[in-house]
Amino acid sequence: MKVAAIQMVSGTSLERNLAQARNLLDQARHAGAELAVLPEYFGFMGERDADKLLIAETPGRGKMQDALADAARELGLWIVGGTVPLATDDPRRAANATLVYDPSGRCVARYDKIHLFRFHDGQRAYDEAAVLKPGEQPVAFALTDRAGVAWRVGLSVCYDLRFPELYRLLAADVLVVPAAFTYVTGQAHWEVLLRARAIENLAFVVASAQGGQHENGRQTWGQSMVIDPWGVVLAQQATGPGVVVAELDRQRQLEVRHRLPALEHRRL
């Protein structure tokens, strides 16, 4: 199955971001992808964290959700919609939600980011919990590709990457990681954490990132990539908008899991 990790440098205009996302999804489809993954906050990177609350959509309604559903249906793609801010029962906080659409345009899964990022190094400070409500449940969905191969796809977002217990619970064949890693933390840890999650779970990893200098002054690390169950980076893009396409070979995964049955050896 061909997959596409889509990299963006989203700005403050929802309309421009949605247009760019659609263009990149078109490219993914023309490259033969069956599954495309958009980055975290693909639709909007505001001037302030609280701006997420201004565009938070009601679940099932809104421009971002409509755009994802339309693209999935019109392109015949499975789309993991990065993240979309969704309204919650707390008007001060939104959910940072990953929504999955099947090729008919139907939303088949929702995952609310569980682990919320906080970081302070004396120069930069982030605290997602100030405006986001954490999720509580791991989520995976089933996908059957055109060849009839069934895949279990586990959902995670950005900072989740630092919590390996989540990925154990997902028990997936493919792990997706939409992200907007900061330049500082991405440079230090992004690739090594992604490769570790692939190796320890003997799973493919599809990581779609924000990558570049944003209108709001923020700089994100980029380096969107697809990794195989042995930890080999199959395809990668450093910075800027683009589409990273790679083939997921299920037979390769089965062979790796047979040669090194580490998942069967767990005792804790």
N, C-alpha and C positions, 0 to 999 in steps of 0.2 A: 504494500500500500504506500503510495506517495503521500507525503505530508508537507505542509508549508508552515514555517515559523515566520510570521510577518513582523517586521521591525518598522517602527514609526518614530517621529519626533513631533508628538502632538502639541498643538498650541492652544490658544484661548478661544478659538472660533469653532464651535460645534459643527457648523456646516462645512467648513474647510476640512476638518478632521474626518468627518464622515465621507466626504468626497474622496479624500486620499485613501481611506480604508477600503472603499469600494474599488478604487483603481488597483490597489495591491491585491485584493481578493480576486479580481479579474485576472491579474497576472498569475496568481497561484493556480487558478483553474486552467488557464491556457498551458501551464507547465505540467498539467496532469495530476495535480493534487486532488485527493479525495477528502482530506481533512485539513483545514486551515485554522491556525491559532493566532489571534490578534493579541497585542500587548495589553498590559494593565493600563487603565485610563486612556484607552485608544481614542475615545471621543472627546476628551477634555482634560487639559492641564491648566487649571486656573491660576490666577495671580496669588491667591491665598487658599489654604486648605479648606476654609469654610465655604469657598465657592462651590464645592461639591454639593452642598445642601441646596444651592440655588437651582441646580439642574437635575436634582434627584428625581427619578421617574417613578411613577406608580407601577408596581409589578404588573406586567402584561400590557402596558400602554406607554408610549413615548417615542420620540424620534430615534433614539439609539436602538431601542428594541425593534422598532419597525424596520430600520435600516438593516439590522442583522437578519431578521426573518426574510425580508425581500431578497437580500443577497444570497442567502442559503437556497431559497426556492428558485430564483432565476438562474443561478450558476450550478445548481445541483450539487452543492457542497455541504459537508458537515462543517460547521463553524463553531469554534470555541471563542466566544465573544469577549476576549480579554477580560475587562471588568467594566461594569456599569454601576453608577451610584443609584441605589434604589431606596425609596422612602421606607422608613420603619415606623414603629409605634412611638418612637422618641423623636420629636421634631428637631432636636439638637444633633442627631446623629443619623447617618445613612448607612446602609449595608454596601460593602464593596463586593459586588456580586459578579461571579462568572456565570454566564448564560450559554447554554449549548443548544444549537439549532440543527435539526436534521435536514436532509436535502429537500424535504417538502415544505420547509419553512416553519416547522413546529418546534417550539421550545421543549426540549426533552429532559433538561437537567438544569439545576441552579445550585451553585456553591457560594456561600458567603465566606469570605476570607476569615479564617479563625485567628491567626496570629497577627497582631497589629504592631507595626514597626515603631520603635522609639530609639532615637540616636542623638547624641550630643558630643561634639568633639572640641567645644570651645569656639568654633566658628560657625558650624551648621547645626541646626536643631530640628528634629522631626518628632511628632507625636500623633500618630494616626488615631489613637483612641479619643483624642479631643473632638473629632467630628465623625468617627466611624463606630459602628456597633459591631462587635466581633460575632462571627458565626459560631456554631456549636457542633455541626455534624460533618464528618468527611463524606464526600460524594464521588461516586464513579458512575460511568454509564457504559452501556454496551453498544458496540458499533460492528456491523458486518460489512466488510468491504466488497468491491465489485467481484472479487474472485471467490466470494463466499466464506472468507476467513473471518472468524469472530474475534474481536479484540475487546478487552476491558480497559477503559481509559479512565485514569484517576486525575482528579482536578486539584490544583493547588495554585497559590498566588504568591509571588515575590518572597516576602519575609518567611512564609511557610517553609521555604527551602532549608531553613536552619533547624527544623524540627523533624528529624528522621522518623520519629514514631508515627507521624501522620502518614507517611508513605508506606510503612509496614501495614497499617490498617487498610489502606487503599488496595493493597494486593493486586496491582494492576499490571497489564502488559505494556501499556504506554502511560507515561506520566507527563502531563502538560503543566508548564509554568509560565503563565503570562506575568510580566514583571516590569517595574520601573526602578531598577536598582540605582542607587546613587553612584556617582563616579568613584567616590572614595571606597565604599564597601564593595562595589562591583570589581574594581581593579584588584582588590585584595582577595575576594572570596567567591565571586560568581562562578567561574568555570570549575574550580575545585569542588564546590558544593554540588553543582549539577552532575559532574562526573561521579561523585560519590553516591548520589541518589541512584544513578543508573547502575553502578556496579553492585551496590549492596542489595538492590531489588531485582537485579538481572532483567532490567526493563529498559525500553527505549524512553528517552526524554526529549520532549519538544519544548524548547524555551524561547518565547517570543518577548522581546524587550523593547522598551523605549531606549533610543540611542542617539544622543546628541545634545546640542545646546537649545534649550526651550525659550519661548518668548517670555516666560515668567522669570527667567534668570537661572533656572535650575539646569544642571548638567547631569544627564544619565549615562550609564556605562555602555549600553548596547550589547554587542557580542551575542546576538541571537544565534542559536545553534540547535542542531539535532544530534543526539548522542546514542550510540548503540549499547546493548546490554553488557558489553565488555569494557565500556568506558571510552570507546573510540568516537571522536568527533567526526561525524559524517559530512557535515556542511556547516558553514558559519559566515556571518557578516559582521564586520567591526562596528561601523557607525553609519548613521543616515538611514533613510527609508529604504526598504528593500524586502525581497522575498527569498527565504532560505528553503530550498526544496531538497528532500532526501527520500530515499526508498527504505521503508521498514520491511525487513525480510523476516517473516515469522519462522521460517525453517532455521535461520541463523539463531534466533532467540531460543528455540527448542533445543538446538544442539548445545548452546552455551549452558543452558539450564540442566541438560543431561550430563555434560562433562563436569560441571561444578554445581552439584545439587545443594547449594548452601541454603536455599529456602526450606529444604526438607530437614536441614540439620539444626534449625532453631530450637532452643530449649527454654527460653524465657518468654 
